[in-house]
Amino acid sequence: MKTKLQKILSQRKYIVLAYIAFALAAGILSMLSTKRKQERNETQYTRYNNYLIFKSSFYHLKEGKDLYVLHPEEHFDLYKYTPTFAAFFGALAVAPDWLGLNAWNLLNALLFLLAIYYLPFFSSYKKGLILAICLIELMTSMQNEQSNGLMAGLIILAVGLLEKNKYLWATLCVVFSIYIKLFGVIGLALFLLYPKKLKLALYSLGWTVALFAVPLIFVSAQQYISLLQSYAGLLSHDHAASYGYSVMGWLNSWFGYAGSKNVVVLVGAAAFMAPFLKVRSYASETFRILMLASALLWMVVFNHKAESPTFIIAIAGVAVWFVRSEKNIVNIALFTCAFIFTSLSPTDIFPRSVREELVNPYCLKAVPCIFIWGKIMYELLTCRAGLRKI
C-alpha cells in the first residue's frame, strides 16, 4: 500500500507545478535582489549576471565583437561558451530581462523534468523521487542562471530517445550539449551501448556540421575563425586556473597533490571507458542505467572548473543510481552523505563559517559524488549481463 508521500510523488502534476514554482521563484528573487559590487570593480551588477552574460553574447556576436574578453560595462566575468550557444540564445535575448530570465530558468527546469519522465526504466513514483532528490540542486543552478539543468536534461533525454530508437533526436541532444559545454562530449560514449552505430555516427556528424554553421548567419567566416581562436585561448588559460570541486580539487586539498590535471583526467577517462569492454552487458537495462549515472557524475567530478551550480548534473547521476540501487547500508550512507554535503551545503542549513572553513577548502561538496562514482564503477565491472534486449 502506498504511503501519502509515494502517492504525491507518483502524481506528475504536483512535480510539474513544483518545478515551475521553483524556476519562477529563482528568477523573481534574482530580479528583486539588490545589486552588488565586485572586488575588482566598483560598478554595481545585478544578481542575474550570468543571464546577462548569455544575453550580451548574442549581441556581441551580431556586432562582430570578441565574445571572449571582459565587457565590464555590461556584466562581470567572461563568456565561456561556444559561438553557437550565443547564436541560439538570441531567442531569449530579444525579450525584456524579466521575461527572458524566467523563460531561461523554465527551460532548464522543464527540459530536465521532461528528460526524467521520458526515461523508460522507472515507475512514476521513482521518477517523482528522482525529481524530488534533484530539486534543491536544480534550484542552486537556477539561482545562478546557469545552463546545467539544461545540460543534464539533454544527456538524460538522449538516453530516453536511444531506448526508444529515436536516434536522430538523441544525437541532436548530445551534440547540442557539446555546443553548450564541451564536457557534453562524454555523452557520445553512451552511443556505444546501442545498435546501428554507423547511423549514430552519421547523425552526430550531420548535427555537428549544422550547429557549427549557425553562427555564420551573423558573422563572416573570417570573424568566426577569429572567435574560435579566441575561444581556444580562453579554454587554454582556463585549464590552468583552478582545481574546482573535482577529483583534482579533492586530491589537492586532502593529499596535497599538485601534479598534472591531464594525468588525472586520463586515468579517469580510462576507468570510465573500462566497462564498455563488457559488450555482452550492453543488453542489460541495469548496466545501461549505471552507465548513464556514471557519465553524469564523470562530467562533474573530473571537471576542474566544477562549481556548486554544476552539481545538478552529478546529483542527477546520484539519484538515478540510488533509486534503482540495492538499499544496503553502504548505498544508503553514500546517498545520505551526497544529499547532506552536496545538495544542502550551499543552503542556509549550513552556517557560512562551516562552508568557508570546511566544505569549500576540503572539497566536501564533491567528495560523496566521487565515492559514489567509484561505487558505480565497481558495480559496472562486477554486474552480469541481464536478459532484457534493446
C-alpha positions in Angstrom: 0.0 0.0 0.0 1.4 3.4 -1.0 2.2 6.0 1.6 1.0 9.5 1.3 4.4 10.7 0.1 4.5 7.9 -2.5 1.1 9.0 -3.8 2.2 12.6 -4.1 5.5 11.7 -5.9 3.5 9.4 -8.3 1.3 12.4 -9.3 3.1 14.1 -12.2 1.0 17.3 -11.8 2.4 18.0 -8.3 6.0 17.6 -9.5 5.5 19.8 -12.6 3.9 22.5 -10.5 6.8 22.4 -8.0 9.4 22.7 -10.8 7.6 25.6 -12.4 7.2 27.3 -9.0 10.9 26.9 -8.1 12.0 28.1 -11.6 9.9 31.3 -11.3 10.9 31.8 -7.7 14.6 31.7 -8.7 14.1 34.3 -11.5 11.8 36.6 -9.4 14.2 36.6 -6.4 17.1 37.4 -8.7 15.2 40.3 -10.3 14.2 41.7 -6.9 17.6 41.4 -5.2 19.8 44.4 -4.7 22.8 45.0 -7.0 26.2 44.0 -5.8 29.8 45.2 -6.3 32.7 43.1 -7.4 36.0 43.1 -5.6 38.0 44.4 -8.6 35.3 46.7 -10.0 33.2 49.4 -8.3 30.4 49.0 -10.8 27.2 47.5 -9.3 25.9 44.5 -11.1 22.6 42.7 -11.0 22.1 39.4 -9.2 21.3 37.7 -12.5 24.7 38.5 -14.0 25.1 35.1 -15.7 21.9 35.6 -17.7 23.2 39.0 -18.8 26.5 37.3 -20.0 24.4 34.9 -22.1 22.2 37.7 -23.4 25.0 40.0 -24.2 26.9 37.3 -26.1 24.2 37.2 -28.8 24.5 41.0 -29.4 28.3 40.8 -29.3 28.1 38.1 -31.9 25.9 40.2 -34.1 28.1 43.2 -33.7 31.3 41.3 -34.6 32.8 41.8 -31.1 35.1 39.3 -29.4 32.9 37.1 -27.2 35.8 36.0 -25.0 37.0 39.2 -23.4 35.6 41.1 -20.5 32.8 43.6 -21.1 32.7 45.3 -17.6 30.2 48.0 -18.8 27.6 45.2 -19.2 28.5 42.4 -16.8 31.3 40.9 -14.8 33.2 37.7 -15.7 33.8 36.1 -19.0 31.5 34.3 -21.5 32.9 30.7 -21.7 30.5 29.0 -24.2 30.6 28.5 -27.9 29.5 31.0 -30.6 26.7 28.5 -31.5 25.2 28.9 -28.0 25.4 32.7 -28.3 23.5 32.5 -31.6 20.8 30.3 -30.1 20.4 32.5 -27.0 19.1 35.2 -29.3 15.7 33.6 -28.9 15.7 34.8 -25.3 18.0 37.9 -25.7 15.4 39.8 -27.6 12.9 39.6 -24.7 13.0 42.0 -21.7 15.0 40.7 -18.8 12.1 39.8 -16.6 10.7 37.6 -19.3 13.9 36.2 -20.7 15.3 35.3 -17.3 12.2 33.4 -16.2 11.9 31.7 -19.6 15.6 30.6 -19.3 15.0 29.1 -15.8 11.8 27.4 -17.0 13.7 25.9 -20.0 16.3 24.4 -17.7 13.7 23.1 -15.2 11.2 21.7 -17.7 13.7 20.1 -20.0 15.2 18.3 -17.1 11.8 17.3 -15.9 10.8 16.1 -19.4 14.0 14.1 -19.6 13.4 12.2 -16.4 9.8 11.4 -17.3 10.9 10.2 -20.7 13.2 7.6 -19.3 11.6 4.1 -19.6 13.5 2.5 -16.7 11.4 3.8 -13.8 7.9 3.8 -12.4 6.0 7.1 -12.0 6.8 7.1 -8.3 10.6 6.5 -8.9 10.7 9.3 -11.5 9.0 11.6 -9.0 11.5 10.5 -6.3 14.4 11.3 -8.7 13.0 14.7 -9.4 12.4 15.4 -5.7 16.0 14.5 -4.9 17.3 16.8 -7.6 15.1 19.8 -6.9 17.4 21.6 -4.3 20.4 21.2 -6.5 18.5 22.4 -9.6 17.4 25.5 -7.6 21.1 26.2 -6.8 21.8 26.1 -10.5 18.8 28.3 -11.4 19.6 30.9 -8.8 22.9 31.3 -10.6 21.1 31.4 -14.0 23.3 28.5 -15.1 22.8 26.1 -18.0 23.5 22.9 -16.0 19.9 21.8 -15.7 19.7 22.0 -19.5 22.9 20.0 -19.8 21.7 17.3 -17.5 18.4 17.2 -19.3 19.9 16.9 -22.7 22.1 13.9 -21.8 19.3 12.1 -19.9 16.7 12.8 -22.7 19.2 11.5 -25.2 19.3 8.1 -23.4 15.5 8.0 -23.3 15.4 8.7 -27.0 18.0 6.0 -27.6 16.0 3.5 -25.7 13.1 4.2 -28.0 15.2 4.0 -31.2 14.8 7.7 -31.9 18.4 8.1 -32.9 18.1 11.4 -34.9 16.8 13.3 -31.9 19.1 11.6 -29.5 22.2 12.6 -31.4 20.9 16.2 -31.6 20.6 16.3 -27.8 24.1 15.2 -27.2 25.7 17.3 -30.0 23.8 20.4 -28.8 25.0 19.8 -25.2 28.6 19.8 -26.6 27.9 23.2 -28.1 26.8 24.5 -24.7 29.6 23.0 -22.6 32.4 20.9 -24.1 32.2 18.2 -21.5 28.9 17.1 -23.1 31.2 15.1 -25.4 31.1 12.3 -22.7 27.5 11.7 -23.9 28.8 10.4 -27.2 30.3 7.4 -25.4 26.8 6.3 -24.4 26.1 5.7 -28.1 28.3 2.6 -27.9 25.7 0.9 -25.8 23.2 0.8 -28.7 23.0 -0.9 -32.1 23.2 0.9 -35.5 26.4 2.7 -34.5 27.1 3.9 -38.1 23.8 5.6 -38.2 24.5 7.3 -34.8 27.9 8.4 -36.1 26.5 9.9 -39.3 23.7 11.7 -37.5 26.2 13.1 -35.0 28.4 14.3 -37.8 25.5 15.9 -39.5 24.3 17.7 -36.4 27.9 18.8 -35.6 28.3 20.4 -39.0 24.8 22.0 -39.0 25.2 23.5 -35.5 28.8 24.6 -36.2 27.5 26.7 -39.2 24.8 28.5 -37.2 27.0 31.5 -36.2 27.7 32.1 -39.9 24.2 33.6 -40.1 25.6 36.5 -38.0 29.3 36.8 -38.8 31.7 36.3 -41.7 33.9 33.2 -42.0 37.0 35.3 -41.1 35.3 36.7 -38.0 34.2 33.2 -37.0 37.7 31.8 -37.2 38.9 34.7 -35.1 36.2 33.9 -32.5 37.2 30.2 -32.4 40.9 31.2 -31.9 39.9 33.5 -29.0 37.7 30.7 -27.5 40.6 28.3 -27.7 42.9 30.8 -26.0 40.3 31.2 -23.2 40.0 27.5 -22.7 43.8 27.1 -22.6 44.1 29.7 -19.9 41.0 28.4 -18.0 42.5 24.9 -17.8 45.4 26.1 -15.6 43.3 28.4 -13.4 41.8 26.2 -10.7 41.0 22.7 -9.4 37.3 23.2 -8.8 35.0 20.9 -6.8 36.5 17.8 -8.6 38.8 14.8 -8.2 41.7 17.2 -8.7 40.4 19.5 -6.0 39.9 16.6 -3.7 43.4 15.2 -4.3 44.9 18.7 -3.8 43.0 19.6 -0.7 43.2 16.3 1.1 46.6 14.9 -0.1 48.5 17.9 -1.4 48.5 16.6 -5.0 49.7 19.3 -7.4 50.5 17.2 -10.4 49.2 17.3 -13.9 45.4 17.6 -14.3 45.7 15.9 -17.6 47.0 12.7 -15.9 44.1 12.6 -13.5 41.6 13.2 -16.4 43.2 10.5 -18.5 43.1 8.0 -15.6 39.5 8.9 -15.0 38.7 8.5 -18.7 40.3 5.1 -18.9 38.3 4.0 -15.8 35.1 5.4 -17.3 35.6 3.5 -20.6 36.6 0.2 -19.0 33.0 -1.1 -18.6 32.5 -0.7 -22.3 34.7 -3.7 -22.8 31.8 -5.8 -21.4 30.0 -5.9 -24.7 27.6 -8.6 -23.6 26.4 -6.5 -20.7 25.0 -3.8 -23.1 21.7 -5.8 -23.3 21.2 -5.3 -19.5 18.9 -2.5 -18.5 20.7 -2.2 -15.2 24.1 -1.9 -17.0 22.8 0.9 -19.2 21.3 2.8 -16.2 24.6 2.6 -14.4 26.5 3.8 -17.4 24.1 6.9 -17.6 24.7 7.6 -13.9 28.5 7.1 -14.4 28.5 9.6 -17.3 26.6 12.3 -15.4 28.9 12.0 -12.4 32.0 11.9 -14.5 31.2 15.1 -16.3 31.3 16.9 -13.0 33.9 15.2 -10.7 36.5 15.2 -13.5 35.8 18.8 -14.5 38.5 21.1 -13.0 36.1 24.0 -13.3 33.2 22.4 -11.5 31.4 24.9 -9.3 28.5 24.4 -6.9 25.8 25.1 -9.6 27.3 22.4 -11.8 26.3 19.7 -9.4 22.7 19.3 -10.6 24.3 17.1 -13.3 26.1 15.0 -10.7 23.1 14.7 -8.4 21.0 13.6 -11.3 23.5 10.7 -11.7 23.4 10.0 -7.9 19.6 9.9 -8.0 19.3 7.7 -11.0 21.8 5.3 -9.3 20.3 5.3 -5.9 16.6 4.9 -6.9 17.4 1.7 -8.7 20.2 0.5 -6.3 20.0 -2.1 -3.6 19.2 -0.3 -0.3 22.0 -1.7 1.8 23.9 0.2 4.4 26.8 1.3 2.1 24.5 2.7 -0.6 22.2 4.5 1.9 25.2 6.0 3.7 26.7 7.2 0.4 23.5 8.7 -0.7 22.9 10.4 2.6 26.3 12.0 2.5 25.7 13.2 -1.0 22.4 14.8 -0.1 23.8 16.5 3.0 27.2 17.7 1.7 26.4 18.1 -2.0 22.8 19.3 -2.1 22.4 21.0 1.3 25.9 22.5 1.9 25.2 25.6 -0.3 22.0 26.4 1.6 21.5 28.3 4.8 21.2 25.0 6.7 25.0 25.1 6.7 26.4 28.1 8.6 28.6 30.3 6.4 31.5 29.6 8.7 31.2 25.9 8.1 31.1 26.4 4.4 34.1 28.6 4.4 36.2 26.7 6.8 35.3 23.1 6.0 33.0 22.5 3.0 34.9 24.7 0.5 38.5 24.2 1.5 38.1 20.4 1.7 36.0 20.0 -1.4 33.3 18.3 0.6 30.6 19.1 -2.0 32.4 16.8 -4.4 33.7 14.0 -2.2 30.4 12.0 -1.8 29.9 12.2 -5.6 33.4 10.9 -6.2 32.9 8.0 -3.9 29.5 7.2 -5.5 31.1 7.2 -8.9 33.7 4.8 -7.6 30.9 2.6 -6.3 29.1 2.7 -9.6 32.3 1.7 -11.4 32.6 -1.3 -9.1 29.0 -2.3 -9.8 29.5 -1.9 -13.6 32.6 -4.0 -13.6 31.1 -6.8 -11.5 27.5 -7.0 -12.6 26.3 -9.7 -15.0 24.6 -9.1 -18.3 20.8 -9.1 -17.9 18.2 -10.8 -20.1 16.4 -7.8 -21.5 17.4 -6.9 -25.0 17.4 -3.5 -26.6 
